[in-house]
Amino acid sequence: MQDILGMLHKLHRPRLLIRAARAGANEYKRAQHLKRYLGHTPPPNSGPALLKLMELEAEIDQQRRSELEVYSLVKHVDILIAMMGEARLMRASQSPH
């Protein structure tokens, strides 16, 4: 699990994207976000969910970098919000209670 968080920490995205995602992360609703992007009911555990979200984000980031017309800034931020939300859940589950 720590590997996943380490991979997430190494991602470098434009500051504005990250700031927008952080602002929205407080409103993260796991069931809604994951159903939208992963389609699972019930949603998978945070580890597998985060890995899949990271794959989706890498694809959309490639669209951004390639300046493709299909790139959606809103979708990109929404996926980043989900990634941040899942990372928070993972960290919370790992911390001693």
Sequence and secondary structure as in RCSB ss.txt:
>XXXX:A:sequence
MQDILGMLHKLHRPRLLIRAARAGANEYKRAQHLKRYLGHTPPPNSGPALLKLMELEAEIDQQRRSELEVYSLVK
HVDILIAMMGEARLMRASQSPH
>XXXX:A:secstr
 HHHHHHHHH    HHHHHHHHHHHTT  HHHHHHHHH  SS   HHHHHHHHHHHHHHHHHHHHTT TT  HHH
HHHHHHHHHHHHHHHHHHHS  
